[in-house]
């Protein structure tokens, strides 16, 4: 984790994105260069604002959703492109026990804590630690008691472009026992931002099990086999038909909004998203045990896009590597507990590739 304090970003690759209501400036920082990926990162939420890649049909496209200004980002509840913390996904009723102490954190999603609480890391202004042509590092200090979570946590996020890949490294340390689970909430659309839904995309997820949830998104029981369900994405599967089945888990969530148990350990491929139309694929690699697949079920046309449109259901898919939902209340699952002297590290990579000829 970088030890230097905040620095002035590379002015040749930075610009203003506006101001917060309290007058603090929000910066837009660019990394990468053609013909590889070019990434625009906001200091507000350590957010992936735009991610432009070369597609298989010869065009370059921005393949992530984003909001046009600070006001829209702050008003949005869709976490578009943001860094999520302290705890990605849900904690039942916002309650858990840590070292014998009952902890209550902020709730705002059907009585549960979601993505760190009502004022999560995605709504914070991060400091710039380093910024050069191919890498940007941002940091955030979350004080003891933030959203109800114990311990003062220092988090960093490093975005780096390497060839046709974008690497994201999320780290955290604490001065007291707490729980940490960070992820990135980019919505991918390989047809290009503003091109419509991802119904025609194919999605493969390297998982034999998923985590059934109740009507509020909290796990019920343990994991379940994907075989024989719409959650079976072990081979490339069209997204549109998968999210329009009568399976009660899909109906309750208005699509897929579920954790998948990724096979294996260490940095490995968790998912592949492909647009047969633009002949472009994005592989998601992670070292985390779970992958939350969210098919943009509650994008409802109220929030504006970077290109002036409005996002609607299914306009992007978020593939979020993380620990399992409600892990602080499930001791049998990989632990979210972080203690002083330990380092939380989570690695995510988007690896882009193209098809040389149209899909058959």
C-alpha positions, 0 to 999 in steps of 0.5 A, spaced: 500 500 500 502 506 498 505 510 504 506 517 501 500 522 502 496 525 497 499 528 491 497 533 485 495 529 479 498 529 472 495 535 470 496 533 462 491 527 464 487 530 469 481 535 469 475 538 473 469 534 473 465 539 478 464 540 485 461 537 491 456 541 494 461 543 500 465 546 494 471 541 494 473 539 487 472 532 483 477 530 478 477 526 472 483 522 471 485 518 465 490 512 464 492 508 458 492 510 451 490 507 444 490 502 441 489 499 448 484 501 453 483 508 456 480 509 463 477 515 466 477 515 473 473 520 478 476 522 485 468 521 487 467 514 489 474 512 486 469 511 480 470 508 473 467 513 469 469 511 462 472 505 459 474 505 452 476 499 448 477 497 441 472 492 439 472 486 434 468 490 429 474 495 428 470 501 432 472 504 439 467 504 444 466 506 452 463 499 455 461 502 462 455 506 464 456 512 467 453 519 469 454 526 466 456 530 472 457 530 480 449 532 481 447 526 478 452 521 481 450 523 488 443 523 486 443 516 483 442 509 488 445 505 482 453 505 484 455 506 477 462 504 476 464 506 484 468 503 489 464 499 494 465 499 501 466 498 507 462 492 506 460 490 499 453 486 498 448 486 504 448 485 511 442 482 514 438 488 518 445 491 518 447 487 525 453 482 526 457 480 532 464 481 532 469 479 538 463 478 542 460 485 541 454 487 537 455 491 531 449 495 528 451 499 521 446 503 517 441 500 513 437 503 507 435 497 503 429 493 505 431 493 512 438 491 510 445 494 510 447 494 502 454 496 499 457 500 506 450 503 508 447 510 506 453 513 505 458 508 502 465 509 499 462 510 492 459 517 495 466 519 498 471 524 495 478 520 495 485 523 495 490 522 489 496 518 491 499 517 484 497 518 477 501 517 471 500 515 464 498 508 465 496 508 473 492 511 478 492 510 486 487 513 490 486 513 498 480 514 503 480 514 510 474 511 513 474 513 521 472 509 527 464 508 527 463 510 520 456 508 518 457 504 524 463 500 523 468 499 528 475 501 527 479 506 523 480 504 516 485 506 510 483 504 503 487 504 497 484 503 490 490 502 484 487 502 477 493 500 472 492 499 464 497 493 462 496 491 454 489 489 453 487 489 461 485 493 466 487 491 473 484 493 479 487 492 486 483 494 492 487 494 499 485 496 506 488 496 513 485 498 520 486 500 527 481 495 530 477 489 528 472 490 523 469 487 517 471 489 510 469 487 503 471 491 497 469 491 490 468 495 483 461 496 481 462 497 473 456 496 469 459 493 462 455 493 456 460 491 450 455 494 445 457 501 448 454 505 453 447 508 450 446 502 445 441 499 449 440 492 453 445 487 454 440 482 452 444 479 446 450 479 450 452 472 452 455 471 459 459 465 462 460 464 469 465 459 472 461 457 478 457 450 479 453 453 485 449 460 487 447 463 493 439 463 493 436 469 497 430 471 500 425 477 498 430 482 501 436 479 498 439 476 504 442 468 503 437 463 505 440 456 507 447 455 504 449 455 496 445 451 491 447 447 485 446 452 478 444 445 474 437 445 472 436 453 474 436 459 470 443 460 474 446 455 470 451 460 466 457 454 465 457 455 458 456 462 454 448 463 455 444 469 452 442 474 458 435 476 455 432 469 456 436 468 462 433 474 466 426 472 463 424 466 466 419 464 471 424 461 477 422 465 483 429 467 485 429 471 478 422 473 479 423 476 486 430 480 483 427 482 477 433 478 474 439 476 476 442 479 483 445 473 486 452 471 488 456 465 485 461 461 488 467 461 483 471 455 482 478 455 485 482 459 489 487 465 487 487 469 481 483 466 476 477 467 471 470 468 474 466 470 468 466 472 460 461 477 457 461 477 450 457 481 445 456 477 438 454 484 435 461 488 436 465 481 437 468 483 443 469 479 450 471 481 457 474 476 461 473 478 469 479 475 473 479 475 481 482 472 487 475 473 491 471 467 493 464 470 490 462 474 484 455 478 484 452 478 478 447 484 477 443 485 471 441 492 472 434 490 474 432 496 478 435 501 472 428 505 471 430 511 467 430 516 472 438 517 472 441 520 466 447 517 462 454 520 460 451 521 453 445 524 455 440 518 455 437 515 461 439 508 463 433 503 463 433 495 466 438 491 463 442 496 460 448 493 463 451 488 467 455 488 474 460 483 475 462 484 482 468 480 485 467 479 493 466 475 499 459 472 500 453 476 502 452 477 509 458 473 511 459 477 518 453 473 520 455 466 516 462 463 520 462 457 515 463 462 509 470 466 508 471 471 513 470 478 512 474 480 519 480 485 518 484 486 524 490 491 526 497 488 523 493 485 517 492 487 510 486 486 506 487 485 498 482 484 493 484 483 485 480 484 479 482 484 472 478 486 466 481 482 460 479 485 453 479 481 447 476 481 440 473 476 435 476 476 428 470 474 424 462 475 426 459 470 430 455 464 427 
